[in-house]
Amino acid sequence: MAQVLEFKLPDLGEGLTEAEIVRWLVQVGDVVAVDQPVVEVETAKAMVEVPCPYGGVVTARFGEEGTELPVGAPLITVAVGAPASGGAAEGSGNVLVGYGTSEAPARRRRVRPVQPRPVAHTAAHETAHATAPADPAVPAAPAVPAAPAVPQRAVDSPVPVISPLVRRLARENGLDLRQLTGSGPEGLILRADVEHALRAAAAPQPAPAAAATPTSAAAPAPVSSASTPGHRIPLKGVRGAVADKLSRSRREIPDATCWVDADATELMRARAAMNAAGGPKISLLALLARICTAALARFPELNSTVDLAAREIVRFDQVHLGFAAQTERGLVVPVVRDAHARDAEGLTAEFARLTGAARDGHLTPGELTGGTFTLNNYGVFGVDGSTPIINHPEAAMLGVGRIVPKPWVHEGELAVRQVVQLSLTFDHRVCDGGTAGGFLRYVADCVEQPAVLLRTL
């Protein structure tokens, strides 16, 4: 006898709590094999194909393309044939990201949280039963007036929450989850529910009508977000993740920015000489990365993070260099692992590989996390300068503007040189301006005189 198994959206790693359905790869009625990809989803970090751990006939799909599902929500159901030896429900043992398909989950009786019945329903129920023959030993209860049908959770009953991260978000903001009504399946409280409640609590409250008094300069009335005209674009997926991270960086990190103009003429000549010698072409980004790693070796304060809970600065021994890459999906920051141990050719190859994966949307969560310092070459957009926002929880970011010919005093005379502006935004908790200035000056000196790097090789 066939058994219908439910496959839920798994945790795709890195603590992600939801994913958006990009494309279904199977239809209802299709026969799927164990570990066959059934849907392509986009998380806040990557786009991945999700394999099904069961083999059988697809009987249902949950969610249309474009729908965002929380981790743990039903994805598909599969009718699995009667196992001859228990093998039909066995997984292959393969692992995608953060979860495996080792075996089918044992069907257990689901324990639902105790939900108090609405008073109105209880009253109607009791009224209906009042017409039935009464137990002579029990006097009929008087009719109970109907109360507003507002479900209330029992004080001691468990509150279903999508993930511990959502529970922590509520706790850190002093939000009582028992007062929320979840929009997920069976009242499951999602992250969006908590964020909506926090926004509602933070919104300015209109003054009571009785207290309203004429004023000479009335402040503009708050505009309801729901009534604001315009085309609305949901902040979800990569865009939502970027928005959250940038906001958190601005909220938590006391940053400061310093900048300097540098003559990059010699660096461009050095790169031309390298590429003229044959072999793989060396990218400008790779040379700037090599300069960064040399500078971080001299100023390790900037290759760190702040552990707020422990009130400590954590310095890293390795440089995992993030670099900003603009893709059709939005801004992503792939990470070059152990950048300090790579030469210019190795950095060029890794930058090319990660950039290609970013444009194809195939970066894994592991390739998008764990950075310790970020290099942002916004000069490719044709701008000279910027104030980079630190990629939380890192401590600094180096921004590089475009390299353009400009008038420059060179060896005491006015000349046309290739000039670039370098900007360093840093967490002022990890170092003072002297350290930041020393780092930036060293980078500028290497840009102006690449031979300076030879001292550290």
Solvent accessible surface area in square Angstrom, and as a share of the most:
residue,aa,sasa,rsa
1,M,206,0.92
2,A,60,0.47
3,Q,70,0.31
4,V,77,0.45
5,L,6,0.03
6,E,67,0.30
7,F,13,0.05
8,K,84,0.36
9,L,3,0.02
10,P,17,0.11
11,D,61,0.31
12,L,5,0.03
13,G,11,0.10
14,E,96,0.43
15,G,39,0.37
16,L,22,0.11
17,T,8,0.05
18,E,52,0.23
19,A,3,0.02
20,E,29,0.13
21,I,1,0.01
22,V,49,0.28
23,R,115,0.42
24,W,16,0.06
25,L,55,0.27
26,V,3,0.02
27,Q,105,0.47
28,V,88,0.50
29,G,45,0.44
30,D,55,0.28
31,V,113,0.65
32,V,4,0.02
33,A,60,0.46
34,V,52,0.30
35,D,28,0.14
36,Q,61,0.27
37,P,51,0.32
38,V,0,0.00
39,V,0,0.00
40,E,23,0.10
41,V,1,0.01
42,E,25,0.11
43,T,3,0.02
44,A,31,0.24
45,K,45,0.19
46,A,1,0.00
47,M,38,0.17
48,V,24,0.14
49,E,76,0.34
50,V,0,0.00
51,P,19,0.12
52,C,0,0.00
53,P,13,0.08
54,Y,6,0.02
55,G,18,0.17
56,G,14,0.14
57,V,60,0.34
58,V,1,0.01
59,T,56,0.33
60,A,31,0.24
61,R,71,0.26
62,F,75,0.31
63,G,28,0.27
64,E,126,0.56
65,E,99,0.44
66,G,36,0.34
67,T,49,0.28
68,E,70,0.31
69,L,22,0.11
70,P,15,0.09
71,V,31,0.18
72,G,36,0.35
73,A,6,0.05
74,P,35,0.22
75,L,0,0.00
76,I,0,0.00
77,T,16,0.09
78,V,0,0.00
79,A,20,0.16
80,V,3,0.02
81,G,42,0.40
82,A,61,0.47
83,P,62,0.39
84,A,112,0.87
85,S,105,0.68
86,G,36,0.35
87,G,35,0.34
88,A,39,0.31
89,A,22,0.17
90,E,94,0.42
91,G,18,0.17
92,S,61,0.39
93,G,43,0.42
94,N,90,0.46
95,V,103,0.59
96,L,59,0.29
97,V,41,0.24
98,G,61,0.58
99,Y,35,0.13
100,G,40,0.39
101,T,4,0.03
102,S,80,0.52
103,E,126,0.56
104,A,22,0.17
105,P,84,0.53
106,A,80,0.62
107,R,163,0.59
108,R,206,0.75
109,R,225,0.82
110,R,152,0.56
111,V,137,0.79
112,R,148,0.54
113,P,40,0.25
114,V,108,0.62
115,Q,96,0.43
116,P,55,0.35
117,R,143,0.52
118,P,46,0.29
119,V,75,0.43
120,A,31,0.24
121,H,102,0.45
122,T,27,0.16
123,A,10,0.08
124,A,63,0.48
125,H,78,0.35
126,E,86,0.39
127,T,77,0.45
128,A,64,0.50
129,H,110,0.49
130,A,68,0.53
131,T,122,0.71
132,A,49,0.38
133,P,137,0.86
134,A,66,0.51
135,D,81,0.42
136,P,138,0.87
137,A,87,0.68
138,V,89,0.51
139,P,115,0.73
140,A,80,0.62
141,A,82,0.63
142,P,114,0.72
143,A,93,0.72
144,V,76,0.44
145,P,112,0.70
146,A,82,0.63
147,A,37,0.29
148,P,111,0.70
149,A,66,0.51
150,V,92,0.53
151,P,97,0.61
152,Q,111,0.49
153,R,40,0.14
154,A,43,0.33
155,V,110,0.63
156,D,135,0.70
157,S,14,0.09
158,P,87,0.54
159,V,19,0.11
160,P,28,0.18
161,V,22,0.13
162,I,25,0.13
163,S,20,0.13
164,P,110,0.69
165,L,79,0.39
166,V,2,0.01
167,R,102,0.37
168,R,113,0.41
169,L,48,0.24
170,A,1,0.00
171,R,153,0.56
172,E,121,0.54
173,N,79,0.41
174,G,72,0.69
175,L,40,0.20
176,D,54,0.28
177,L,16,0.08
178,R,95,0.35
179,Q,130,0.58
180,L,24,0.12
181,T,124,0.72
182,G,9,0.09
183,S,83,0.54
184,G,13,0.12
185,P,69,0.44
186,E,99,0.44
187,G,24,0.23
188,L,36,0.18
189,I,0,0.00
190,L,34,0.17
191,R,83,0.30
192,A,62,0.48
193,D,23,0.12
194,V,0,0.00
195,E,51,0.23
196,H,119,0.53
197,A,17,0.13
198,L,40,0.20
199,R,150,0.55
200,A,54,0.42
201,A,78,0.60
202,A,86,0.66
203,A,46,0.36
204,P,95,0.59
205,Q,134,0.60
206,P,110,0.69
207,A,77,0.60
208,P,93,0.59
209,A,96,0.75
210,A,107,0.83
211,A,64,0.50
212,A,70,0.55
213,T,99,0.58
214,P,137,0.86
215,T,91,0.53
216,S,125,0.81
217,A,89,0.69
218,A,84,0.65
219,A,86,0.67
220,P,123,0.78
221,A,82,0.64
222,P,87,0.55
223,V,115,0.66
224,S,64,0.41
225,S,83,0.54
226,A,91,0.70
227,S,77,0.50
228,T,64,0.37
229,P,122,0.77
230,G,65,0.63
231,H,168,0.75
232,R,140,0.51
233,I,130,0.66
234,P,86,0.54
235,L,119,0.59
236,K,66,0.28
237,G,13,0.12
238,V,7,0.04
239,R,109,0.40
240,G,8,0.07
241,A,31,0.24
242,V,22,0.13
243,A,27,0.21
244,D,71,0.37
245,K,79,0.33
246,L,62,0.31
247,S,57,0.37
248,R,111,0.40
249,S,4,0.03
250,R,122,0.45
251,R,170,0.62
252,E,51,0.23
253,I,10,0.05
254,P,66,0.42
255,D,49,0.26
256,A,32,0.25
257,T,42,0.24
258,C,37,0.22
259,W,158,0.55
260,V,33,0.19
261,D,66,0.34
262,A,0,0.00
263,D,10,0.05
264,A,0,0.00
265,T,12,0.07
266,E,63,0.28
267,L,4,0.02
268,M,59,0.27
269,R,138,0.50
270,A,27,0.21
271,R,73,0.27
272,A,61,0.47
273,A,66,0.51
274,M,80,0.36
275,N,24,0.12
276,A,90,0.69
277,A,89,0.69
278,G,49,0.47
279,G,57,0.55
280,P,95,0.60
281,K,134,0.57
282,I,9,0.05
283,S,32,0.21
284,L,35,0.17
285,L,34,0.17
286,A,0,0.00
287,L,10,0.05
288,L,5,0.02
289,A,0,0.00
290,R,45,0.17
291,I,1,0.01
292,C,0,0.00
293,T,5,0.03
294,A,6,0.05
295,A,0,0.00
296,L,4,0.02
297,A,83,0.64
298,R,119,0.44
299,F,45,0.19
300,P,53,0.33
301,E,38,0.17
302,L,0,0.00
303,N,5,0.02
304,S,0,0.00
305,T,22,0.13
306,V,29,0.17
307,D,54,0.28
308,L,103,0.51
309,A,105,0.81
310,A,51,0.40
311,R,213,0.78
312,E,98,0.44
313,I,80,0.40
314,V,58,0.33
315,R,136,0.50
316,F,72,0.30
317,D,130,0.68
318,Q,81,0.36
319,V,10,0.06
320,H,34,0.15
321,L,0,0.00
322,G,0,0.00
323,F,5,0.02
324,A,29,0.22
325,A,11,0.09
326,Q,98,0.43
327,T,16,0.09
328,E,181,0.81
329,R,52,0.19
330,G,7,0.07
331,L,56,0.28
332,V,11,0.06
333,V,29,0.17
334,P,0,0.00
335,V,6,0.04
336,V,0,0.00
337,R,85,0.31
338,D,57,0.29
339,A,0,0.00
340,H,77,0.34
341,A,80,0.62
342,R,75,0.27
343,D,88,0.46
344,A,22,0.17
345,E,95,0.42
346,G,25,0.24
347,L,0,0.00
348,T,22,0.13
349,A,65,0.50
350,E,24,0.11
351,F,9,0.04
352,A,67,0.52
353,R,124,0.45
354,L,0,0.00
355,T,30,0.18
356,G,32,0.31
357,A,21,0.16
358,A,2,0.02
359,R,171,0.62
360,D,95,0.49
361,G,2,0.02
362,H,118,0.53
363,L,5,0.02
364,T,58,0.34
365,P,4,0.03
366,G,36,0.35
367,E,37,0.17
368,L,27,0.14
369,T,32,0.18
370,G,45,0.43
371,G,17,0.16
372,T,5,0.03
373,F,0,0.00
374,T,0,0.00
375,L,1,0.00
376,N,29,0.15
377,N,32,0.16
378,Y,15,0.06
379,G,10,0.10
380,V,107,0.62
381,F,125,0.52
382,G,43,0.41
383,V,64,0.37
384,D,49,0.25
385,G,33,0.32
386,S,52,0.34
387,T,83,0.48
388,P,7,0.05
389,I,49,0.25
390,I,1,0.00
391,N,23,0.12
392,H,21,0.09
393,P,75,0.47
394,E,7,0.03
395,A,0,0.00
396,A,0,0.00
397,M,12,0.05
398,L,1,0.00
399,G,0,0.00
400,V,2,0.01
401,G,2,0.02
402,R,99,0.36
403,I,38,0.19
404,V,25,0.14
405,P,85,0.53
406,K,74,0.32
407,P,98,0.62
408,W,67,0.23
409,V,104,0.60
410,H,60,0.27
411,E,156,0.70
412,G,71,0.68
413,E,126,0.56
414,L,134,0.67
415,A,35,0.27
416,V,112,0.64
417,R,20,0.07
418,Q,58,0.26
419,V,4,0.03
420,V,5,0.03
421,Q,47,0.21
422,L,0,0.00
423,S,2,0.01
424,L,0,0.00
425,T,0,0.00
426,F,7,0.03
427,D,2,0.01
428,H,84,0.37
429,R,84,0.31
430,V,10,0.06
431,C,12,0.07
432,D,99,0.51
433,G,39,0.38
434,G,64,0.61
435,T,30,0.17
436,A,1,0.00
437,G,32,0.31
438,G,24,0.23
439,F,0,0.00
440,L,7,0.03
441,R,101,0.37
442,Y,18,0.07
443,V,1,0.00
444,A,0,0.00
445,D,45,0.24
446,C,0,0.00
447,V,1,0.00
448,E,39,0.18
449,Q,107,0.47
450,P,28,0.17
451,A,68,0.52
452,V,35,0.20
453,L,24,0.12
454,L,121,0.60
455,R,193,0.71
456,T,56,0.33
457,L,137,0.68
